[in-house]
Amino acid sequence: MQDIPKNLDQKREDEKMLVSEMIALYCRRQHKTPKGSLCPECRQLHDYALTRIDKCPFMETKTFCSACKVHCYKPEMREKIRAVMRWAGPRMLPVHPVLSIRHVAVTLRSKREAKKAG
């Protein structure tokens, strides 16, 4: 079995943490669940999203799922995660400033690189 570089493992873990935090924030504020728990619908979405991240063959080169050319989410789950991201994204800055700033920096860098390449 081939060793996976630590930076790739770290990238995967960072993405899982970001998605987990966004789903948790969404569930806590929209579904009024206590901190540290998720409602059944959000738990299902969370588990599905982490599985997709674990199985992503493009992790080494991609930035975020929204920028990927291949959408591996089932349509129903894709709509759910998009709703979570749309709602939670703007609310992440006060809750998790480091994650938010890192996300914006990576997004801007990838757009700049794509513009140079294309």
Stockholm file with secondary structure:
# STOCKHOLM 1.0

chainA/1-118         MQDIPKNLDQKREDEKMLVSEMIALYCRRQHKTPKGSLCPECRQLHDYALTRIDKCPFMETKTFCSACKVHCYKPEMREKIRAVMRWAGPRMLPVHPVLSIRHVAVTLRSKREAKKAG
#=GR chainA/1-118 SS CCCCCHHHHHHHHHHHHHHHHHHHHHHHHHSCCCTTCCCHHHHHHHHHHHHHHHHCTTTTTCSCGGGCSSCCSCHHHHHHHHHHHHHHGGGHHHHCHHHHHHHHHHHHHHHHHHHHHC
#=GC SS_cons         CCCCCHHHHHHHHHHHHHHHHHHHHHHHHHSCCCTTCCCHHHHHHHHHHHHHHHHCTTTTTCSCGGGCSSCCSCHHHHHHHHHHHHHHGGGHHHHCHHHHHHHHHHHHHHHHHHHHHC
//
